[in-house]
Amino acid sequence: MNELTIQEFTSFDALASLREEWNDLVRGEKYGPSQSYEWLSTLWDVNAANRKLLVLVVRDSQGITGIAPLVLEVERRKGMPARLLKMLSSFHSLHGTPLLLGRGKRDTMEAIFEHLRRRQESWTIWFTLYEAGDAQETMFFSSLQEHGYPFSTTPEVQSPYQRIEETWEEKLKSLQPRFRTALRSREKRLREKGAVELRFLDSPAEWEQGLAAIREIEEDSWKVETGTAITVQDFQWQFYSRYAPIAAEMNTLRIPVLYVAGEPIAYDYALYENGIYHLLKTSYKNKWHDSYPGFVLRKLLVEWTYAQGGREIDYLGKNEEWKMKWTNSLREHRNCFIFSRTLVARYLHGLHRAKTLLQREG
C-alpha cells in the first residue's frame, strides 16, 4: 500500500474540483445516489446553519482512496457542552452512512481513525448509522475495538426491499390471493371514476411540473395533519426541490404522478439508478381515499419497475404494512455512538453505560 495522506475541507466550493473523482468512487463501489457529490452538497446547502463541515479526503499516489463527509456541531448533553461529529449523509441517507472507501479499504479506514484520534479534542461523540451485516460495518466495529474507542449500538429501523428475480406474472402468482384480488378490483374501481394515467414528470423540461403536482397533492394529503408532508417541512421541501433539477439532468429523478380524469391524485418522489427504484416520498389526496389511490399507484409502479428490467425496489423507511404486502425482505439498521478520549466524552460514556445497564435490569 502506498503512503496515505489526508486533507481536510470545510466547504464544498473547495471540493468542487474533486467532484468527478468523488462520483467515480461512488459509482465504482456502488454506494448509491445518497453518497454522490451532488446529493451531499445539496444536503449541506440546506443544513449548514450553526454547523461546520469537515470532509476528510484520503489519497495515495494514484489518487483518492476514501472520503469521510463529516459535520461538527455543538450541543449540551447532560449539562455538558459536547462537540458532536456526524456523517453529513445522516441528515438524509438511504441506508446507513458509510465512509466512502475505494481501494485499500482497511488501510484507508485506519488512516481516518488515526486522523480523528490526533484531533480528538475537536469532537466528543461521533454518531453514525450502519446497515447491519454490511461489510463496512464489520470493518468499522473492528477498527473501533483495535483503536480502543468506547462505543455502543442501538437498533434502528427495519427497512423493506423487494428483489426482482422473476417475471411480473410470476410475482403476481406469488402474492397472497386476497391481495392479488384486491390489486385487480381496486384498479378496476378507480378506472370507473375516469381515465387513469401514470405520467412521469421528471425530465429536465418537466420536473417543475412534477413538483407542482406534488404540492397540489400534499395540500390535500393526510400527511398535512400529521406534519409529515414534504411541503410543510421546510428542510425537506428545500432539499427535494433543489435536488430535483440536478437528478433530472442525471436522468435518475422519477416523479410518477397518478392522474384520474386529468386530476393528479397520488405521487412518488423517487430515484432510479442501477436498476434500483429508491422510494423517497409518496402520498395521495385525501378526497380520493376511498378509491385507494396509493394502492393503485404502487401496483402500477411495481409493474413498471419489472417492465424496465429493474433489479430492486427499495421501499426505505419503516416496515409498514403496505410495503410488507409486496415483500418479506428487510434491511436492519443500527445506530452507533462512539466516544472520544476527552474528559467530557468519558463522563458521558459513563452515564450512557449506567443508563444502559439500568434499562437491561429493568
C-alpha positions as CSV (number, residue, x, y, z in Angstrom):
1,M,0.0,0.0,0.0
2,N,1.3,3.5,-0.9
3,E,1.7,6.1,1.8
4,L,-1.6,7.8,2.6
5,T,-2.2,11.5,3.1
6,I,-5.3,13.2,4.5
7,Q,-6.6,16.6,3.6
8,E,-9.4,18.5,5.4
9,F,-12.0,20.5,3.6
10,T,-14.5,22.8,5.2
11,S,-16.5,23.9,2.2
12,F,-18.0,22.3,-0.9
13,D,-16.6,25.2,-3.0
14,A,-13.1,23.9,-2.1
15,L,-14.2,20.4,-3.0
16,A,-15.7,21.3,-6.5
17,S,-12.5,20.2,-8.3
18,L,-12.9,16.7,-6.8
19,R,-16.5,16.3,-8.0
20,E,-15.7,13.9,-10.9
21,E,-13.3,11.8,-8.9
22,W,-15.7,11.7,-5.9
23,N,-18.5,10.4,-8.1
24,D,-16.2,7.9,-9.8
25,L,-15.5,6.4,-6.4
26,V,-19.2,6.3,-5.5
27,R,-20.2,4.6,-8.8
28,G,-17.2,2.2,-8.7
29,E,-18.2,1.0,-5.2
30,K,-22.0,1.2,-5.9
31,Y,-22.6,3.3,-2.8
32,G,-25.8,4.7,-4.3
33,P,-27.1,8.2,-5.0
34,S,-27.1,9.5,-1.4
35,Q,-23.3,9.4,-1.3
36,S,-22.8,11.3,-4.5
37,Y,-21.2,14.8,-4.6
38,E,-24.5,16.3,-5.8
39,W,-26.7,14.8,-3.1
40,L,-24.3,15.6,-0.2
41,S,-23.5,19.2,-1.4
42,T,-27.3,19.9,-1.7
43,L,-27.8,18.4,1.7
44,W,-25.2,20.7,3.1
45,D,-26.7,23.7,1.5
46,V,-29.9,23.2,3.5
47,N,-28.3,22.1,6.7
48,A,-25.3,24.4,7.1
49,A,-26.7,26.7,9.7
50,N,-24.8,26.5,13.1
51,R,-22.7,23.6,11.8
52,K,-19.1,23.1,10.5
53,L,-18.3,21.0,7.5
54,L,-15.4,18.6,7.9
55,V,-14.7,16.4,4.8
56,L,-11.6,14.2,5.0
57,V,-10.1,13.1,1.7
58,V,-7.6,10.3,1.8
59,R,-5.1,9.9,-1.1
60,D,-2.3,7.7,-2.2
61,S,0.0,8.2,-5.2
62,Q,-2.8,7.1,-7.6
63,G,-5.5,9.4,-6.3
64,I,-8.4,9.3,-3.8
65,T,-8.8,6.1,-1.8
66,G,-11.5,7.4,0.6
67,I,-13.7,10.2,1.7
68,A,-15.3,10.9,5.1
69,P,-18.0,13.6,4.7
70,L,-18.5,14.7,8.3
71,V,-20.2,17.6,10.2
72,L,-19.4,19.1,13.5
73,E,-21.9,20.8,15.8
74,V,-22.1,21.8,19.5
75,E,-24.9,20.6,21.8
76,R,-25.4,20.4,25.6
77,R,-25.7,16.8,26.8
78,K,-26.3,16.1,30.4
79,G,-25.5,19.7,31.2
80,M,-22.1,19.5,29.4
81,P,-21.1,21.2,26.1
82,A,-20.4,18.4,23.7
83,R,-19.0,18.6,20.2
84,L,-20.9,16.1,18.1
85,L,-19.4,14.5,15.0
86,K,-21.9,13.2,12.4
87,M,-21.8,11.9,8.9
88,L,-23.2,14.5,6.6
89,S,-25.5,11.9,5.0
90,S,-27.1,11.3,8.4
91,F,-29.4,14.3,7.6
92,H,-31.0,12.2,4.8
93,S,-29.4,8.9,4.0
94,L,-30.9,5.9,2.1
95,H,-29.1,3.1,4.1
96,G,-26.6,3.9,6.7
97,T,-23.8,6.4,6.5
98,P,-20.8,4.6,5.2
99,L,-17.4,6.1,4.7
100,L,-16.6,6.3,1.0
101,L,-13.8,3.8,0.7
102,G,-12.2,2.7,-2.6
103,R,-9.0,0.6,-2.9
104,G,-7.2,-0.3,0.2
105,K,-10.3,0.0,2.3
106,R,-8.9,-1.2,5.6
107,D,-5.8,1.0,5.4
108,T,-7.9,4.0,4.4
109,M,-10.3,3.4,7.3
110,E,-7.3,3.1,9.7
111,A,-5.9,6.4,8.3
112,I,-9.3,8.2,9.0
113,F,-9.4,6.8,12.6
114,E,-5.9,7.8,13.2
115,H,-6.5,11.3,11.9
116,L,-9.6,11.7,14.2
117,R,-7.6,10.4,17.1
118,R,-5.0,13.1,16.6
119,R,-7.7,15.8,16.6
120,Q,-9.8,14.2,19.3
121,E,-10.1,17.4,21.2
122,S,-12.3,18.7,18.4
123,W,-15.1,16.1,19.0
124,T,-16.8,14.4,21.9
125,I,-19.2,11.9,20.4
126,W,-19.4,10.5,16.9
127,F,-22.9,9.4,15.7
128,T,-23.2,7.1,12.7
129,L,-25.6,4.6,11.3
130,Y,-25.0,1.3,9.5
131,E,-26.9,-1.4,7.8
132,A,-26.5,-4.5,10.0
133,G,-24.2,-7.1,8.5
134,D,-22.8,-4.7,5.9
135,A,-19.1,-5.5,5.1
136,Q,-18.0,-1.9,6.0
137,E,-19.9,-2.1,9.3
138,T,-17.9,-5.2,10.3
139,M,-14.7,-3.5,9.4
140,F,-15.8,-0.3,11.2
141,F,-16.5,-2.0,14.5
142,S,-13.3,-4.0,14.3
143,S,-11.3,-0.8,13.8
144,L,-13.1,0.9,16.8
145,Q,-12.1,-2.0,19.0
146,E,-8.5,-2.0,17.8
147,H,-8.1,1.7,18.5
148,G,-9.8,1.3,21.9
149,Y,-12.7,3.6,21.2
150,P,-15.6,3.1,23.6
151,F,-18.8,2.7,21.6
152,S,-22.3,1.4,21.9
153,T,-25.1,0.4,19.4
154,T,-28.9,0.5,19.4
155,P,-31.3,-1.0,16.9
156,E,-32.8,1.3,14.3
157,V,-35.5,0.8,11.6
158,Q,-36.0,-2.3,9.6
159,S,-36.4,-1.2,6.0
160,P,-38.2,-3.3,3.4
161,Y,-36.9,-4.0,-0.1
162,Q,-38.0,-6.2,-3.0
163,R,-35.5,-8.0,-5.2
164,I,-36.7,-8.6,-8.7
165,E,-35.7,-12.1,-9.6
166,E,-38.8,-13.3,-11.5
167,T,-41.3,-12.1,-14.2
168,W,-44.2,-9.8,-13.3
169,E,-46.6,-12.7,-13.9
170,E,-44.6,-14.9,-11.6
171,K,-44.6,-12.2,-8.9
172,L,-48.4,-11.8,-9.1
173,K,-48.8,-15.5,-8.6
174,S,-46.6,-15.4,-5.5
175,L,-48.7,-12.8,-3.8
176,Q,-51.4,-13.6,-1.2
177,P,-54.6,-14.5,-3.0
178,R,-56.7,-11.8,-1.2
179,F,-54.0,-9.2,-2.0
180,R,-53.9,-10.3,-5.6
181,T,-57.7,-10.0,-5.9
182,A,-57.5,-6.5,-4.3
183,L,-55.0,-5.4,-6.9
184,R,-57.3,-6.2,-9.7
185,S,-60.6,-4.9,-8.1
186,R,-59.3,-1.6,-6.8
187,E,-57.6,-0.7,-10.0
188,K,-60.8,-1.5,-11.9
189,R,-62.9,0.6,-9.5
190,L,-60.6,3.5,-9.9
191,R,-60.7,3.3,-13.7
192,E,-64.5,3.5,-13.4
193,K,-64.1,7.0,-12.0
194,G,-62.4,8.3,-15.2
195,A,-59.3,7.8,-17.4
196,V,-56.4,6.6,-15.3
197,E,-52.9,7.7,-16.4
198,L,-49.5,7.4,-14.9
199,R,-47.3,10.3,-16.0
200,F,-43.6,10.6,-15.2
201,L,-42.9,14.3,-14.7
202,D,-39.1,14.2,-14.1
203,S,-37.3,15.2,-17.2
204,P,-35.2,18.5,-17.4
205,A,-38.3,20.1,-19.1
206,E,-40.9,18.6,-16.7
207,W,-39.5,18.4,-13.2
208,E,-41.1,21.8,-12.2
209,Q,-44.5,20.4,-13.3
210,G,-43.8,17.4,-11.2
211,L,-43.1,19.4,-8.1
212,A,-46.3,21.5,-8.7
213,A,-48.3,18.2,-8.8
214,I,-46.6,17.1,-5.6
215,R,-47.5,20.4,-3.9
216,E,-51.2,20.1,-5.1
217,I,-51.5,16.5,-3.8
218,E,-49.8,17.2,-0.5
219,E,-52.1,20.2,0.2
220,D,-54.9,17.7,0.4
221,S,-52.8,14.8,1.9
222,W,-53.4,13.1,5.2
223,K,-49.7,14.0,5.9
224,V,-50.6,17.7,6.3
225,E,-52.5,16.9,9.6
226,T,-49.6,14.9,10.9
227,G,-47.0,17.4,9.8
228,T,-45.1,14.9,7.7
229,A,-45.9,16.3,4.2
230,I,-42.7,17.3,2.5
231,T,-44.2,20.7,1.5
232,V,-44.8,21.7,5.2
233,Q,-41.4,20.6,6.4
234,D,-39.1,23.4,5.3
235,F,-35.9,21.3,5.2
236,Q,-37.5,18.6,3.2
237,W,-39.1,20.8,0.6
238,Q,-35.9,22.8,0.2
239,F,-33.8,19.7,-0.3
240,Y,-36.2,17.9,-2.7
241,S,-36.9,21.0,-4.8
242,R,-33.2,21.8,-5.1
243,Y,-32.2,18.3,-5.8
244,A,-34.9,17.7,-8.5
245,P,-33.3,19.6,-11.4
246,I,-29.9,18.0,-10.6
247,A,-31.3,14.5,-10.6
248,A,-33.4,15.3,-13.7
249,E,-30.2,16.2,-15.6
250,M,-28.6,13.0,-14.5
251,N,-31.7,11.0,-15.6
252,T,-32.1,9.5,-12.1
253,L,-35.1,11.5,-10.9
254,R,-38.5,9.8,-11.0
255,I,-41.7,11.7,-10.2
256,P,-44.6,9.4,-11.3
257,V,-48.0,11.1,-10.8
258,L,-51.2,9.2,-11.0
259,Y,-54.0,11.1,-12.8
260,V,-57.7,10.3,-12.9
261,A,-59.8,12.3,-15.4
262,G,-56.9,14.7,-15.7
263,E,-56.6,15.3,-11.9
264,P,-53.3,14.5,-10.1
265,I,-54.3,12.3,-7.1
266,A,-51.1,10.4,-6.0
267,Y,-47.3,10.7,-6.5
268,D,-43.9,9.3,-5.8
269,Y,-40.7,11.2,-5.5
270,A,-38.0,8.6,-6.2
271,L,-34.6,7.9,-7.7
272,Y,-33.9,5.2,-10.3
273,E,-30.3,4.2,-10.5
274,N,-28.5,1.0,-11.5
275,G,-31.8,-0.8,-11.7
276,I,-32.9,0.2,-8.2
277,Y,-36.1,2.2,-7.6
278,H,-35.4,4.2,-4.4
279,L,-38.8,5.3,-3.0
280,L,-38.1,8.5,-1.1
281,K,-41.6,10.0,-0.7
282,T,-45.2,9.1,-1.6
283,S,-48.6,10.4,-0.9
284,Y,-52.2,10.9,-2.2
285,K,-55.2,13.2,-1.9
286,N,-57.5,12.7,1.0
287,K,-60.6,13.2,-1.1
288,W,-59.7,10.1,-3.1
289,H,-59.0,8.0,0.0
290,D,-61.9,5.5,-0.6
291,S,-60.6,4.8,-4.1
292,Y,-57.2,3.6,-2.8
293,P,-55.1,5.8,-5.0
294,G,-51.8,4.9,-3.2
295,F,-52.6,1.3,-3.5
296,V,-53.2,1.6,-7.3
297,L,-50.1,3.8,-7.8
298,R,-47.9,1.2,-6.1
299,K,-49.3,-1.6,-8.2
300,L,-48.6,0.3,-11.4
301,L,-45.1,1.3,-10.3
302,V,-44.1,-2.2,-9.2
303,E,-45.3,-3.4,-12.6
304,W,-43.3,-0.5,-14.3
305,T,-40.1,-1.5,-12.5
306,Y,-40.4,-5.0,-13.7
307,A,-41.0,-3.8,-17.2
308,Q,-37.8,-1.6,-17.0
309,G,-35.8,-4.7,-16.2
310,G,-35.1,-3.3,-12.7
311,R,-33.2,-5.2,-10.0
312,E,-34.8,-3.9,-6.8
313,I,-37.4,-1.7,-5.3
314,D,-36.1,-0.1,-2.1
315,Y,-39.1,1.0,-0.1
316,L,-36.9,2.7,2.5
317,G,-38.2,3.9,5.9
318,K,-40.1,1.6,8.3
319,N,-41.6,-1.8,7.6
320,E,-45.1,-0.5,7.2
321,E,-47.9,-3.0,6.4
322,W,-48.5,-1.8,2.9
323,K,-44.8,-2.3,2.0
324,M,-44.8,-5.8,3.5
325,K,-47.7,-6.8,1.2
326,W,-45.0,-6.8,-1.6
327,T,-42.0,-8.4,0.2
328,N,-40.8,-10.1,3.3
329,S,-37.2,-8.9,2.9
330,L,-35.8,-6.4,5.4
331,R,-32.6,-4.5,5.9
332,E,-31.8,-4.0,9.6
333,H,-30.0,-0.8,10.7
334,R,-28.4,0.2,13.9
335,N,-27.1,3.4,15.4
336,C,-23.5,3.6,16.7
337,F,-22.3,6.1,19.3
338,I,-18.5,6.5,19.5
339,F,-16.9,8.4,22.4
340,S,-13.5,10.1,22.1
341,R,-11.0,10.0,24.9
342,T,-11.6,13.5,26.2
343,L,-12.8,14.0,29.9
344,V,-16.2,15.1,28.8
345,A,-16.5,12.1,26.5
346,R,-15.5,9.7,29.3
347,Y,-18.1,11.3,31.6
348,L,-20.9,11.0,29.0
349,H,-19.9,7.4,28.2
350,G,-20.1,6.5,31.9
351,L,-23.6,7.9,32.1
352,H,-24.5,6.2,28.9
353,R,-23.3,2.8,30.3
354,A,-25.1,3.3,33.6
355,K,-28.4,4.1,31.8
356,T,-28.0,1.0,29.5
357,L,-27.4,-1.3,32.5
358,L,-30.4,0.1,34.3
359,Q,-32.6,-0.5,31.3
360,R,-31.4,-4.0,30.9
361,E,-32.0,-4.8,34.6
362,G,-35.4,-3.1,34.4
